[in-house]
Amino acid sequence: MAPKISVIVPVYNTEKFLHRCIDSVLAQTYTDFELLLIDDGSKDSSGTICDEYAAQDTRVKVFHKENGGVSSARKMGVENAKGSWIGFVDSDDEISSSYFKDLYEAAQKHGCLLVCASSKDAKITSQDFIRGLLLNRIDWGMPSKLYDRSLLLCSNAFSIPKELSIGEDLIGNLFISSNVEGVQLVNTTGYHYRENEESVTHTRTWSPDYETVFLKWVDNALRENREKYKKELYQMYFRSWRNLVYHGVLVDEGVYWIKVLKTDKENVPTSISSRILLHSPGQKCAYILLRVLSFTKKFFRIRE
């Protein structure tokens, strides 16, 4: 009989954290699950560790593949999953013993195809879910959610190129959430992100070209609904612009996503940082002002 839940863990060079990650999944109080470990061409001992677990526990299945990035690893997991529900865990993170029990029971109780770990219990519309993602008020990560398998099979969530190694979860969730009516938020702190200094997020180099490709994929994921979320989308454009300038990166202000911010006065954000970017006499001046603003907010504990 097929398990109810398939837990998919993409694995790439995380031998230092992998044991604790896998052990936390196998210790779930909800036991009707399978664990799919997708070794994405690891160069360290991660692949061997995966094989050792599979030899000890029949719930564990291992797939080895050439390195193709997290989206391709997740896609392979979904294609081989037997469960009617799909959950993801990153291989350098851990989960509490009741994590998938909490998410699955909420899905069954409220009849939702997508449940999301949160700080509160609430049922929201897919529109509010998308707005929350774009405004960074809802966790972008695919691991913080439990999906009905049908959602993943009928979306482009795993078509994202390997080069988009930061923000791919947001894009994937935008693709997926266009196929749901509502999302159940579940008050749980069961997913534990690890601060891995060797991760892509911690070693990233800020690049205008990367931000442009990323934002084009966000636009593509929203598709015909792009106009509905214009204000939230512009907030994201501003975050990209602000982050680049804040990190001292020279930005060509002729790119499409900055052009629209300068021309569409009705929908642009009114935050202090957005005003700095729009009205500063140059990027050097904007850089200094953003740094001063950041220090001031931290010192006085101000939220913009």
Secondary structure, 3 states (H helix, E strand, C coil): CCCCEEEEEEECCCHHHHHHHHHHHHCCCCCCEEEEEEEECCCCCHHHHHHHHHHHCCCEEEEEECCCCHHHHHHHHHHHCCCCEEEECCCCCEECCCHHHHHHHHHHHHCCCEEEEECCCEEEEHHHHHHHHHCCCCCCCHHHEEEEHHHHHCCCCCCCCCCCCCCHHHHHHHHHHCCCCEEEEEECCCEECCCCCCCCCCCCCCCHHHHHHHHHHHHHHHHHHHHHHHHHHHHHHHHHHHHHHHCCCCCCCCCHHHHHHHHCCCCCCCCHHHHHHHHCCCHHHHHHHHHHHHHHHHHHCCCC
